[in-house]
Amino acid sequence: MEGDPPDESDFDDFLCAYANNGHTVMTEEGAAWLLDRLPD
């Protein structure tokens, strides 16, 4: 992964894709990551 390490980012939490996808592409990996972070 290029860029800032997670502990030096302005974002609280983020996921970097393994492939170069379009900006708004929702992948199965991204959806699972997002759903895991939603409150119960």
PQR file of N, CA, C, O and H, with PARSE charges and radii, in Angstrom:
ATOM      1  N   MET A   1       0.845  -1.184   0.000 -0.4000 1.5000
ATOM      2  CA  MET A   1       0.000   0.000   0.000 -0.0000 2.0000
ATOM      3  C   MET A   1       0.879   1.231   0.000  0.5500 1.7000
ATOM      4  O   MET A   1       1.859   1.305   0.741 -0.5500 1.4000
ATOM      5  N   GLU A   2       0.530   2.190  -0.827 -0.4000 1.5000
ATOM      6  CA  GLU A   2       1.262   3.444  -0.860 -0.0000 2.0000
ATOM      7  C   GLU A   2       0.512   4.486  -0.048  0.5500 1.7000
ATOM      8  O   GLU A   2      -0.684   4.345   0.205 -0.5500 1.4000
ATOM      9  H   GLU A   2      -0.266   2.130  -1.429  0.4000 1.0000
ATOM     10  N   GLY A   3       1.213   5.521   0.354 -0.4000 1.5000
ATOM     11  CA  GLY A   3       0.571   6.598   1.093 -0.0000 2.0000
ATOM     12  C   GLY A   3       0.823   6.491   2.580  0.5500 1.7000
ATOM     13  O   GLY A   3       1.698   5.750   3.028 -0.5500 1.4000
ATOM     14  H   GLY A   3       2.185   5.635   0.149  0.4000 1.0000
ATOM     15  N   ASP A   4       0.055   7.230   3.329 -0.4000 1.5000
ATOM     16  CA  ASP A   4       0.226   7.285   4.777 -0.0000 2.0000
ATOM     17  C   ASP A   4      -0.205   5.989   5.449  0.5500 1.7000
ATOM     18  O   ASP A   4      -1.180   5.366   5.028 -0.5500 1.4000
ATOM     19  H   ASP A   4      -0.656   7.832   2.966  0.4000 1.0000
ATOM     20  N   PRO A   5       0.519   5.575   6.496 -0.5600 1.5000
ATOM     21  CA  PRO A   5       0.051   4.440   7.298  0.2800 2.0000
ATOM     22  C   PRO A   5      -1.269   4.809   7.978  0.5500 1.7000
ATOM     23  O   PRO A   5      -1.526   5.989   8.218 -0.5500 1.4000
ATOM     24  N   PRO A   6      -2.115   3.813   8.295 -0.5600 1.5000
ATOM     25  CA  PRO A   6      -3.426   4.108   8.899  0.2800 2.0000
ATOM     26  C   PRO A   6      -3.359   5.005  10.136  0.5500 1.7000
ATOM     27  O   PRO A   6      -4.252   5.827  10.343 -0.5500 1.4000
ATOM     28  N   ASP A   7      -2.324   4.864  10.956 -0.4000 1.5000
ATOM     29  CA  ASP A   7      -2.248   5.689  12.169 -0.0000 2.0000
ATOM     30  C   ASP A   7      -1.822   7.126  11.891  0.5500 1.7000
ATOM     31  O   ASP A   7      -1.795   7.945  12.810 -0.5500 1.4000
ATOM     32  H   ASP A   7      -1.599   4.196  10.788  0.4000 1.0000
ATOM     33  N   GLU A   8      -1.488   7.450  10.642 -0.4000 1.5000
ATOM     34  CA  GLU A   8      -1.113   8.810  10.275 -0.0000 2.0000
ATOM     35  C   GLU A   8      -2.098   9.447   9.298  0.5500 1.7000
ATOM     36  O   GLU A   8      -1.811  10.501   8.729 -0.5500 1.4000
ATOM     37  H   GLU A   8      -1.510   6.785   9.896  0.4000 1.0000
ATOM     38  N   SER A   9      -3.249   8.823   9.101 -0.4000 1.5000
ATOM     39  CA  SER A   9      -4.251   9.319   8.164 -0.0000 2.0000
ATOM     40  C   SER A   9      -5.247  10.229   8.867  0.5500 1.7000
ATOM     41  O   SER A   9      -5.455  10.121  10.076 -0.5500 1.4000
ATOM     42  H   SER A   9      -3.482   7.967   9.563  0.4000 1.0000
ATOM     43  N   ASP A  10      -5.863  11.130   8.098 -0.4000 1.5000
ATOM     44  CA  ASP A  10      -6.930  11.975   8.636 -0.0000 2.0000
ATOM     45  C   ASP A  10      -8.249  11.227   8.743  0.5500 1.7000
ATOM     46  O   ASP A  10      -9.190  11.722   9.364 -0.5500 1.4000
ATOM     47  H   ASP A  10      -5.694  11.218   7.116  0.4000 1.0000
ATOM     48  N   PHE A  11      -8.332  10.054   8.153 -0.4000 1.5000
ATOM     49  CA  PHE A  11      -9.550   9.246   8.203 -0.0000 2.0000
ATOM     50  C   PHE A  11      -9.498   8.320   9.415  0.5500 1.7000
ATOM     51  O   PHE A  11      -8.425   7.862   9.808 -0.5500 1.4000
ATOM     52  H   PHE A  11      -7.567   9.653   7.649  0.4000 1.0000
ATOM     53  N   ASP A  12     -10.671   8.045  10.010 -0.4000 1.5000
ATOM     54  CA  ASP A  12     -10.729   7.131  11.149 -0.0000 2.0000
ATOM     55  C   ASP A  12     -10.481   5.693  10.721  0.5500 1.7000
ATOM     56  O   ASP A  12      -9.827   4.938  11.440 -0.5500 1.4000
ATOM     57  H   ASP A  12     -11.543   8.418   9.692  0.4000 1.0000
ATOM     58  N   ASP A  13     -10.991   5.310   9.569 -0.4000 1.5000
ATOM     59  CA  ASP A  13     -10.897   3.938   9.092 -0.0000 2.0000
ATOM     60  C   ASP A  13     -11.029   3.947   7.580  0.5500 1.7000
ATOM     61  O   ASP A  13     -11.844   4.694   7.038 -0.5500 1.4000
ATOM     62  H   ASP A  13     -11.523   5.924   8.986  0.4000 1.0000
ATOM     63  N   PHE A  14     -10.256   3.144   6.898 -0.4000 1.5000
ATOM     64  CA  PHE A  14     -10.349   3.083   5.452 -0.0000 2.0000
ATOM     65  C   PHE A  14      -9.876   1.736   4.947  0.5500 1.7000
ATOM     66  O   PHE A  14      -9.187   1.000   5.653 -0.5500 1.4000
ATOM     67  H   PHE A  14      -9.595   2.537   7.338  0.4000 1.0000
ATOM     68  N   LEU A  15     -10.251   1.422   3.728 -0.4000 1.5000
ATOM     69  CA  LEU A  15      -9.869   0.178   3.069 -0.0000 2.0000
ATOM     70  C   LEU A  15      -9.281   0.529   1.713  0.5500 1.7000
ATOM     71  O   LEU A  15      -9.872   1.301   0.959 -0.5500 1.4000
ATOM     72  H   LEU A  15     -10.811   2.019   3.154  0.4000 1.0000
ATOM     73  N   CYS A  16      -8.123  -0.033   1.401 -0.4000 1.5000
ATOM     74  CA  CYS A  16      -7.514   0.146   0.079 -0.0000 2.0000
ATOM     75  C   CYS A  16      -7.830  -1.079  -0.768  0.5500 1.7000
ATOM     76  O   CYS A  16      -7.639  -2.210  -0.322 -0.5500 1.4000
ATOM     77  H   CYS A  16      -7.642  -0.660   2.013  0.4000 1.0000
ATOM     78  N   ALA A  17      -8.303  -0.862  -1.966 -0.4000 1.5000
ATOM     79  CA  ALA A  17      -8.648  -1.954  -2.869 -0.0000 2.0000
ATOM     80  C   ALA A  17      -7.384  -2.641  -3.374  0.5500 1.7000
ATOM     81  O   ALA A  17      -6.321  -2.029  -3.470 -0.5500 1.4000
ATOM     82  H   ALA A  17      -8.458   0.057  -2.329  0.4000 1.0000
ATOM     83  N   TYR A  18      -7.523  -3.916  -3.692 -0.4000 1.5000
ATOM     84  CA  TYR A  18      -6.409  -4.671  -4.257 -0.0000 2.0000
ATOM     85  C   TYR A  18      -6.288  -4.451  -5.761  0.5500 1.7000
ATOM     86  O   TYR A  18      -5.236  -4.710  -6.345 -0.5500 1.4000
ATOM     87  H   TYR A  18      -8.387  -4.413  -3.614  0.4000 1.0000
ATOM     88  N   ALA A  19      -7.353  -3.980  -6.385 -0.4000 1.5000
ATOM     89  CA  ALA A  19      -7.352  -3.717  -7.821 -0.0000 2.0000
ATOM     90  C   ALA A  19      -7.641  -2.237  -8.048  0.5500 1.7000
ATOM     91  O   ALA A  19      -8.172  -1.564  -7.164 -0.5500 1.4000
ATOM     92  H   ALA A  19      -8.208  -3.770  -5.911  0.4000 1.0000
ATOM     93  N   ASN A  20      -7.300  -1.741  -9.202 -0.4000 1.5000
ATOM     94  CA  ASN A  20      -7.549  -0.348  -9.551 -0.0000 2.0000
ATOM     95  C   ASN A  20      -8.959  -0.234 -10.127  0.5500 1.7000
ATOM     96  O   ASN A  20      -9.158  -0.364 -11.335 -0.5500 1.4000
ATOM     97  H   ASN A  20      -6.869  -2.288  -9.920  0.4000 1.0000
ATOM     98  N   ASN A  21      -9.935   0.011  -9.249 -0.4000 1.5000
ATOM     99  CA  ASN A  21     -11.342   0.130  -9.645 -0.0000 2.0000
ATOM    100  C   ASN A  21     -11.732   1.594  -9.788  0.5500 1.7000
ATOM    101  O   ASN A  21     -11.023   2.486  -9.323 -0.5500 1.4000
ATOM    102  H   ASN A  21      -9.773   0.117  -8.268  0.4000 1.0000
ATOM    103  N   GLY A  22     -12.858   1.826 -10.432 -0.4000 1.5000
ATOM    104  CA  GLY A  22     -13.396   3.175 -10.511 -0.0000 2.0000
ATOM    105  C   GLY A  22     -13.712   3.721  -9.119  0.5500 1.7000
ATOM    106  O   GLY A  22     -13.851   2.956  -8.164 -0.5500 1.4000
ATOM    107  H   GLY A  22     -13.434   1.101 -10.810  0.4000 1.0000
ATOM    108  N   HIS A  23     -13.822   5.026  -9.008 -0.4000 1.5000
ATOM    109  CA  HIS A  23     -13.982   5.687  -7.714 -0.0000 2.0000
ATOM    110  C   HIS A  23     -15.204   5.198  -6.927  0.5500 1.7000
ATOM    111  O   HIS A  23     -15.126   5.060  -5.706 -0.5500 1.4000
ATOM    112  H   HIS A  23     -13.710   5.648  -9.783  0.4000 1.0000
ATOM    113  N   THR A  24     -16.306   4.939  -7.586 -0.4000 1.5000
ATOM    114  CA  THR A  24     -17.527   4.572  -6.857 -0.0000 2.0000
ATOM    115  C   THR A  24     -17.921   3.109  -7.034  0.5500 1.7000
ATOM    116  O   THR A  24     -19.069   2.752  -6.767 -0.5500 1.4000
ATOM    117  H   THR A  24     -16.369   5.051  -8.578  0.4000 1.0000
ATOM    118  N   VAL A  25     -17.008   2.261  -7.475 -0.4000 1.5000
ATOM    119  CA  VAL A  25     -17.308   0.837  -7.659 -0.0000 2.0000
ATOM    120  C   VAL A  25     -17.472   0.160  -6.298  0.5500 1.7000
ATOM    121  O   VAL A  25     -16.595   0.250  -5.439 -0.5500 1.4000
ATOM    122  H   VAL A  25     -16.076   2.551  -7.692  0.4000 1.0000
ATOM    123  N   MET A  26     -18.609  -0.520  -6.115 -0.4000 1.5000
ATOM    124  CA  MET A  26     -18.841  -1.260  -4.870 -0.0000 2.0000
ATOM    125  C   MET A  26     -18.491  -2.720  -5.117  0.5500 1.7000
ATOM    126  O   MET A  26     -19.176  -3.413  -5.869 -0.5500 1.4000
ATOM    127  H   MET A  26     -19.322  -0.593  -6.813  0.4000 1.0000
ATOM    128  N   THR A  27     -17.432  -3.176  -4.489 -0.4000 1.5000
ATOM    129  CA  THR A  27     -17.002  -4.562  -4.623 -0.0000 2.0000
ATOM    130  C   THR A  27     -17.536  -5.382  -3.459  0.5500 1.7000
ATOM    131  O   THR A  27     -17.979  -4.827  -2.453 -0.5500 1.4000
ATOM    132  H   THR A  27     -16.875  -2.612  -3.879  0.4000 1.0000
ATOM    133  N   GLU A  28     -17.494  -6.694  -3.594 -0.4000 1.5000
ATOM    134  CA  GLU A  28     -17.922  -7.570  -2.502 -0.0000 2.0000
ATOM    135  C   GLU A  28     -17.046  -7.328  -1.268  0.5500 1.7000
ATOM    136  O   GLU A  28     -17.546  -7.287  -0.144 -0.5500 1.4000
ATOM    137  H   GLU A  28     -17.135  -7.145  -4.411  0.4000 1.0000
ATOM    138  N   GLU A  29     -15.759  -7.171  -1.484 -0.4000 1.5000
ATOM    139  CA  GLU A  29     -14.834  -6.899  -0.377 -0.0000 2.0000
ATOM    140  C   GLU A  29     -15.183  -5.574   0.315  0.5500 1.7000
ATOM    141  O   GLU A  29     -15.228  -5.508   1.544 -0.5500 1.4000
ATOM    142  H   GLU A  29     -15.353  -7.205  -2.397  0.4000 1.0000
ATOM    143  N   GLY A  30     -15.427  -4.535  -0.464 -0.4000 1.5000
ATOM    144  CA  GLY A  30     -15.763  -3.225   0.101 -0.0000 2.0000
ATOM    145  C   GLY A  30     -17.093  -3.239   0.833  0.5500 1.7000
ATOM    146  O   GLY A  30     -17.227  -2.623   1.890 -0.5500 1.4000
ATOM    147  H   GLY A  30     -15.391  -4.589  -1.462  0.4000 1.0000
ATOM    148  N   ALA A  31     -18.071  -3.934   0.283 -0.4000 1.5000
ATOM    149  CA  ALA A  31     -19.386  -4.017   0.930 -0.0000 2.0000
ATOM    150  C   ALA A  31     -19.288  -4.747   2.261  0.5500 1.7000
ATOM    151  O   ALA A  31     -19.882  -4.311   3.247 -0.5500 1.4000
ATOM    152  H   ALA A  31     -17.962  -4.435  -0.575  0.4000 1.0000
ATOM    153  N   ALA A  32     -18.551  -5.846   2.305 -0.4000 1.5000
ATOM    154  CA  ALA A  32     -18.388  -6.603   3.552 -0.0000 2.0000
ATOM    155  C   ALA A  32     -17.677  -5.744   4.590  0.5500 1.7000
ATOM    156  O   ALA A  32     -18.057  -5.742   5.760 -0.5500 1.4000
ATOM    157  H   ALA A  32     -18.069  -6.200   1.503  0.4000 1.0000
ATOM    158  N   TRP A  33     -16.655  -5.019   4.170 -0.4000 1.5000
ATOM    159  CA  TRP A  33     -15.909  -4.146   5.079 -0.0000 2.0000
ATOM    160  C   TRP A  33     -16.834  -3.066   5.658  0.5500 1.7000
ATOM    161  O   TRP A  33     -16.813  -2.796   6.859 -0.5500 1.4000
ATOM    162  H   TRP A  33     -16.347  -5.021   3.219  0.4000 1.0000
ATOM    163  N   LEU A  34     -17.640  -2.459   4.791 -0.4000 1.5000
ATOM    164  CA  LEU A  34     -18.558  -1.405   5.224 -0.0000 2.0000
ATOM    165  C   LEU A  34     -19.630  -1.948   6.169  0.5500 1.7000
ATOM    166  O   LEU A  34     -19.896  -1.345   7.209 -0.5500 1.4000
ATOM    167  H   LEU A  34     -17.657  -2.678   3.815  0.4000 1.0000
ATOM    168  N   LEU A  35     -20.242  -3.069   5.825 -0.4000 1.5000
ATOM    169  CA  LEU A  35     -21.292  -3.651   6.662 -0.0000 2.0000
ATOM    170  C   LEU A  35     -20.773  -4.052   8.036  0.5500 1.7000
ATOM    171  O   LEU A  35     -21.511  -3.975   9.018 -0.5500 1.4000
ATOM    172  H   LEU A  35     -20.026  -3.559   4.981  0.4000 1.0000
ATOM    173  N   ASP A  36     -19.523  -4.477   8.121 -0.4000 1.5000
ATOM    174  CA  ASP A  36     -18.919  -4.834   9.404 -0.0000 2.0000
ATOM    175  C   ASP A  36     -18.763  -3.631  10.323  0.5500 1.7000
ATOM    176  O   ASP A  36     -18.616  -3.792  11.535 -0.5500 1.4000
ATOM    177  H   ASP A  36     -18.924  -4.539   7.323  0.4000 1.0000
ATOM    178  N   ARG A  37     -18.794  -2.427   9.760 -0.4000 1.5000
ATOM    179  CA  ARG A  37     -18.585  -1.216  10.562 -0.0000 2.0000
ATOM    180  C   ARG A  37     -19.887  -0.498  10.937  0.5500 1.7000
ATOM    181  O   ARG A  37     -19.857   0.473  11.693 -0.5500 1.4000
ATOM    182  H   ARG A  37     -18.914  -2.297   8.776  0.4000 1.0000
ATOM    183  N   LEU A  38     -21.012  -0.956  10.426 -0.4000 1.5000
ATOM    184  CA  LEU A  38     -22.284  -0.345  10.773 -0.0000 2.0000
ATOM    185  C   LEU A  38     -22.694  -0.739  12.193  0.5500 1.7000
ATOM    186  O   LEU A  38     -22.446  -1.866  12.621 -0.5500 1.4000
ATOM    187  H   LEU A  38     -21.037  -1.745   9.812  0.4000 1.0000
ATOM    188  N   PRO A  39     -23.315   0.177  12.915 -0.5600 1.5000
ATOM    189  CA  PRO A  39     -23.776  -0.181  14.275  0.2800 2.0000
ATOM    190  C   PRO A  39     -24.894  -1.221  14.226  0.5500 1.7000
ATOM    191  O   PRO A  39     -25.645  -1.309  13.255 -0.5500 1.4000
ATOM    192  N   ASP A  40     -24.979  -1.984  15.275 -0.4000 1.5000
ATOM    193  CA  ASP A  40     -26.045  -3.014  15.366 -0.0000 2.0000
ATOM    194  C   ASP A  40     -27.400  -2.414  15.595  0.5500 1.7000
ATOM    195  O   ASP A  40     -28.389  -3.141  15.693 -0.5500 1.4000
ATOM    196  H   ASP A  40     -24.369  -1.912  16.064  0.4000 1.0000
TER
END
